[in-house]
């Protein structure tokens, strides 16, 4: 099935396919492989290269990826997967980057047994008629990760497609990767993560009822639950955030952690105090954009000391918003 992506009143030119049977005849396909989790600046460099290559041969760009992620299929009980973006956000960013066609191939255990050569011959060549393969310098694919740039260079002349290798993209002298972006998010280095992503890191969650202690001390919070089990979130701390609620964006501050002052439980919670907001939104899904980290989680000597710190945190967050020029 083909799912056009809608942005406001404009219909996206990106075409998304969940089955090879739905892929039409593509004009001179210029194709790359990969998960593209986060669509960070390194990915954007690859996409720019892909777009220029398509212009050169009067072709159309194709990104071939897998959904669900292979690790979820191969290791359902212990995949330990932490993704930067859910699939909907990834599709949005790929559309913004100018990709023409996105193939979300349904990964299965049966498919995992296909050799890299069979994948290139049977799918990329015979089904998609690839004309040019653009691939990262260290990308591996196929059974046992046996496919790489060397194999593609061997198969290109046999099956009549061109191969272009992309070196590591260096951003501020650091090779940008999904691994480094995830590390920045996990450790709370939000500025670096957003720098790599080109946009604020974000995630979605559903508002659930908490114990309402925040309301009692003047800082009511929206407690988030229902995040995807593969969604990466930072370690504990307080963050300046923007929240999208029913299409409207509000400033706020978020605490991720175990609330040691209130209880020493083992359950990590995500709580957001949305500034100048008094609506009941239990059961609604909201989107959270992380702008910067304010401080680590602390234990205070009672509720009053916690309240005083929250007042300081609110000032810190508003100062961050006053300096921030980020685009959502």
C-alpha positions as CSV (number, residue, x, y, z in Angstrom):
1,X,0.0,0.0,0.0
2,X,1.1,3.6,-0.7
3,X,0.7,6.1,2.1
4,X,1.2,9.8,1.0
5,X,2.4,12.0,3.9
6,X,0.3,15.1,4.6
7,X,1.8,18.4,5.9
8,X,-0.9,21.0,6.5
9,X,-2.6,21.5,3.1
10,X,0.3,20.2,1.1
11,X,0.6,16.6,-0.1
12,X,4.1,15.3,0.3
13,X,6.0,14.0,-2.8
14,X,7.4,11.2,-0.7
15,X,5.8,7.8,-1.5
16,X,6.0,5.2,1.2
17,X,5.6,1.4,0.5
18,X,5.2,-1.4,2.9
19,X,5.4,-4.1,0.3
20,X,7.6,-4.6,-2.8
21,X,4.4,-5.5,-4.7
22,X,3.2,-1.9,-4.3
23,X,6.4,-0.3,-5.7
24,X,5.8,1.0,-9.2
25,X,8.4,1.3,-12.0
26,X,10.8,3.9,-10.7
27,X,12.8,6.0,-13.1
28,X,16.6,5.2,-12.8
29,X,16.5,4.3,-9.1
30,X,19.3,5.8,-7.0
31,X,19.2,3.7,-3.8
32,X,20.7,3.6,-0.4
33,X,20.2,1.2,2.5
34,X,20.0,1.8,6.2
35,X,17.9,2.3,9.3
36,X,18.4,6.1,9.3
37,X,17.4,6.3,13.0
38,X,17.3,10.0,13.9
39,X,17.9,11.3,10.4
40,X,20.9,13.2,11.9
41,X,23.3,15.4,10.1
42,X,25.4,12.4,8.9
43,X,22.2,10.9,7.3
44,X,21.3,14.3,5.8
45,X,24.7,14.4,4.1
46,X,24.1,10.9,2.6
47,X,20.7,12.1,1.4
48,X,22.1,15.2,-0.1
49,X,24.7,13.0,-1.9
50,X,21.8,10.7,-3.0
51,X,19.8,13.6,-4.4
52,X,22.7,15.0,-6.4
53,X,23.4,11.6,-7.8
54,X,19.8,11.3,-8.9
55,X,20.0,14.6,-10.6
56,X,23.1,13.5,-12.5
57,X,21.5,10.4,-14.0
58,X,17.9,11.9,-14.2
59,X,16.7,9.4,-11.6
60,X,14.6,9.2,-8.5
61,X,15.9,8.6,-4.9
62,X,15.0,5.4,-3.0
63,X,15.7,4.6,0.7
64,X,15.4,0.9,1.5
65,X,14.9,0.2,5.2
66,X,13.2,-2.4,7.4
67,X,10.2,-2.2,9.6
68,X,10.1,-3.6,12.2
69,X,13.7,-3.3,13.1
70,X,15.6,-6.6,12.5
71,X,16.7,-6.9,16.2
72,X,13.0,-6.9,17.3
73,X,12.3,-9.8,15.0
74,X,15.5,-11.8,15.7
75,X,15.7,-11.1,19.5
76,X,12.1,-10.3,20.6
77,X,12.8,-10.9,24.3
78,X,16.1,-9.1,24.7
79,X,16.6,-6.7,21.7
80,X,17.7,-3.8,24.0
81,X,16.8,-1.5,21.2
82,X,16.7,2.3,21.9
83,X,15.6,4.3,18.9
84,X,15.9,8.1,18.5
85,X,12.7,8.4,16.4
86,X,9.5,6.5,15.9
87,X,8.7,5.6,12.4
88,X,6.2,8.5,11.8
89,X,8.8,11.1,12.8
90,X,11.4,9.4,10.6
91,X,9.1,9.5,7.6
92,X,8.6,13.2,8.2
93,X,12.3,13.9,8.3
94,X,13.0,11.9,5.2
95,X,10.2,13.8,3.4
96,X,11.8,17.1,4.5
97,X,15.2,15.8,3.2
98,X,13.7,15.3,-0.3
99,X,13.6,11.5,-0.6
100,X,11.3,10.4,-3.4
101,X,10.5,6.8,-2.4
102,X,10.7,5.0,1.0
103,X,10.5,1.3,1.1
104,X,9.7,-0.1,4.6
105,X,10.4,-3.7,3.9
106,X,8.7,-6.2,6.3
107,X,11.7,-7.9,8.0
108,X,11.2,-11.6,8.9
109,X,13.3,-14.5,10.1
110,X,12.9,-16.1,6.7
111,X,14.3,-13.0,5.0
112,X,17.2,-12.9,7.4
113,X,18.5,-16.1,5.9
114,X,18.9,-14.5,2.4
115,X,22.5,-13.9,1.5
116,X,23.7,-10.4,0.6
117,X,24.3,-11.5,-3.0
118,X,20.7,-12.9,-3.3
119,X,19.4,-9.6,-1.8
120,X,21.2,-7.5,-4.4
121,X,20.3,-9.8,-7.3
122,X,16.7,-10.7,-6.4
123,X,15.4,-7.5,-4.8
124,X,17.6,-4.5,-5.7
125,X,18.2,-5.5,-9.3
126,X,15.3,-7.8,-10.4
127,X,12.5,-6.1,-8.5
128,X,13.7,-2.5,-8.2
129,X,16.0,-2.2,-11.2
130,X,18.6,-0.2,-9.3
131,X,20.8,2.0,-11.4
132,X,23.1,3.5,-8.7
133,X,23.8,2.3,-5.2
134,X,25.0,4.9,-2.7
135,X,26.3,3.4,0.5
136,X,28.2,4.5,3.6
137,X,31.8,3.6,3.9
138,X,31.2,1.1,6.8
139,X,27.7,-0.1,6.0
140,X,27.0,-3.9,6.2
141,X,23.9,-5.8,5.1
142,X,22.6,-9.3,4.4
143,X,23.0,-12.5,6.3
144,X,25.8,-12.4,8.8
145,X,26.4,-8.8,7.7
146,X,28.4,-10.2,4.7
147,X,27.3,-7.4,2.3
148,X,29.5,-4.3,2.1
149,X,31.0,-1.8,-0.3
150,X,33.5,-4.4,-1.6
151,X,30.7,-6.9,-2.5
152,X,28.7,-4.1,-4.3
153,X,31.7,-3.1,-6.3
154,X,32.0,-6.8,-7.4
155,X,28.3,-7.1,-8.3
156,X,27.9,-3.7,-9.9
157,X,29.5,-4.6,-13.3
158,X,27.7,-8.0,-13.3
159,X,24.2,-6.5,-12.8
160,X,24.8,-3.2,-14.5
161,X,24.6,-0.7,-11.7
162,X,26.9,2.0,-10.5
163,X,28.3,2.1,-6.9
164,X,29.3,5.2,-4.9
165,X,30.8,5.1,-1.5
166,X,30.2,7.9,1.0
167,X,33.0,8.5,3.6
168,X,32.2,9.3,7.2
169,X,30.6,12.8,7.5
170,X,32.5,14.9,10.0
171,X,30.6,17.4,12.0
172,X,32.8,19.7,14.0
173,X,35.6,17.1,13.5
174,X,33.4,14.4,15.0
175,X,32.0,11.6,12.9
176,X,28.3,11.8,13.4
177,X,26.5,8.6,13.9
178,X,23.3,7.3,15.4
179,X,25.4,5.7,18.2
180,X,26.9,9.1,19.2
181,X,23.5,10.8,18.9
182,X,22.0,8.2,21.2
183,X,24.8,8.6,23.7
184,X,24.3,12.3,23.8
185,X,20.6,11.9,24.5
186,X,21.2,9.2,27.1
187,X,23.7,11.2,29.0
188,X,21.6,14.4,28.9
189,X,23.9,16.3,26.5
190,X,20.8,17.6,24.8
191,X,22.6,20.5,23.1
192,X,24.9,18.1,21.3
193,X,22.1,15.7,20.4
194,X,20.0,18.6,18.9
195,X,23.1,19.8,17.1
196,X,23.5,16.5,15.4
197,X,19.8,16.1,14.7
198,X,19.4,19.6,13.4
199,X,16.1,19.8,15.4
200,X,15.2,19.2,19.0
201,X,15.0,15.6,20.1
202,X,11.4,14.7,20.8
203,X,9.2,11.8,21.9
204,X,5.5,11.2,22.5
205,X,3.6,9.9,25.5
206,X,0.1,9.7,26.9
207,X,-0.9,11.7,30.0
208,X,-1.9,9.6,33.0
209,X,-3.0,10.5,36.5
210,X,-0.3,10.7,39.1
211,X,-0.5,11.3,42.9
212,X,-0.9,15.1,42.3
213,X,1.8,16.1,44.8
214,X,3.1,18.6,42.2
215,X,-0.3,20.3,42.2
216,X,-0.2,20.6,46.0
217,X,3.1,22.6,45.9
218,X,2.1,24.8,43.0
219,X,3.7,22.8,40.2
220,X,1.1,20.6,38.6
221,X,2.5,18.0,36.3
222,X,1.5,15.9,33.3
223,X,2.7,12.4,34.0
224,X,3.7,10.6,30.8
225,X,3.2,6.9,30.1
226,X,2.7,4.8,27.0
227,X,6.0,5.5,25.3
228,X,7.2,3.0,22.8
229,X,9.3,0.3,24.4
230,X,12.1,1.1,21.9
231,X,12.0,4.9,22.6
232,X,15.3,6.2,24.0
233,X,15.0,8.8,26.8
234,X,17.7,10.6,28.8
235,X,18.9,9.5,32.2
236,X,17.5,11.3,35.3
237,X,17.4,15.1,35.4
238,X,15.4,18.3,34.9
239,X,15.0,19.6,31.3
240,X,13.7,22.7,29.6
241,X,11.1,21.4,27.1
242,X,8.4,22.5,24.8
243,X,5.2,20.5,24.6
244,X,2.7,20.2,21.8
245,X,-0.8,19.7,23.2
246,X,-3.7,19.5,20.7
247,X,-1.6,21.3,18.1
248,X,-0.5,24.2,20.4
249,X,3.1,24.5,21.7
250,X,3.8,25.5,25.3
251,X,7.0,26.0,27.3
252,X,7.6,23.8,30.3
253,X,10.1,21.9,32.4
254,X,10.3,18.1,32.7
255,X,11.7,15.8,35.4
256,X,12.8,12.3,34.5
257,X,13.7,10.2,37.5
258,X,12.7,8.4,40.6
259,X,11.6,11.4,42.7
260,X,13.9,10.6,45.7
261,X,12.5,13.4,47.8
262,X,8.9,12.1,47.6
263,X,9.5,8.4,47.4
264,X,12.5,6.2,46.9
265,X,10.7,3.8,44.5
266,X,12.3,2.0,41.6
267,X,9.9,3.3,39.0
268,X,11.3,6.0,36.7
269,X,8.8,8.7,35.9
270,X,8.4,11.4,33.3
271,X,6.6,14.5,34.7
272,X,6.1,17.8,32.9
273,X,5.1,21.1,34.4
274,X,3.6,23.0,31.5
275,X,3.8,26.8,32.0
276,X,0.7,28.8,32.0
277,X,-1.5,25.8,31.4
278,X,-4.5,24.6,33.4
279,X,-6.4,22.2,31.1
280,X,-7.3,18.6,32.0
281,X,-5.6,16.4,29.5
282,X,-5.7,13.0,31.0
283,X,-5.6,10.3,28.3
284,X,-4.3,12.7,25.6
285,X,-1.1,12.1,23.7
286,X,1.4,15.0,23.8
287,X,4.7,15.6,22.1
288,X,7.8,16.7,24.1
289,X,10.7,18.6,22.5
290,X,13.9,18.7,24.6
291,X,15.7,22.0,24.4
292,X,18.4,21.7,27.1
293,X,19.2,20.1,30.4
294,X,18.9,22.2,33.5
295,X,20.3,20.0,36.3
296,X,20.7,16.5,37.6
297,X,18.0,14.9,39.8
298,X,18.6,15.7,43.5
299,X,17.3,14.6,46.9
300,X,16.0,17.5,49.0
301,X,15.3,17.9,52.7
302,X,11.6,18.0,52.4
303,X,8.8,19.3,50.1
304,X,9.4,23.0,50.9
305,X,13.1,22.8,49.8
306,X,11.9,20.9,46.6
307,X,9.4,23.7,45.9
308,X,12.0,26.4,46.2
309,X,14.3,24.5,43.8
310,X,11.4,24.1,41.3
311,X,10.9,27.9,41.4
312,X,14.6,28.3,40.5
313,X,14.3,25.6,37.8
314,X,11.4,27.5,36.2
315,X,13.5,30.7,36.0
316,X,16.4,28.7,34.5
317,X,14.0,27.2,31.9
318,X,12.6,30.6,30.9
319,X,16.1,32.0,30.5
320,X,16.9,29.1,28.2
321,X,13.8,29.7,26.1
322,X,14.7,33.4,26.0
323,X,18.1,32.5,24.5
324,X,16.9,29.7,22.3
325,X,16.4,30.1,18.5
326,X,15.7,26.4,17.8
327,X,13.0,25.5,15.2
328,X,10.7,22.6,16.0
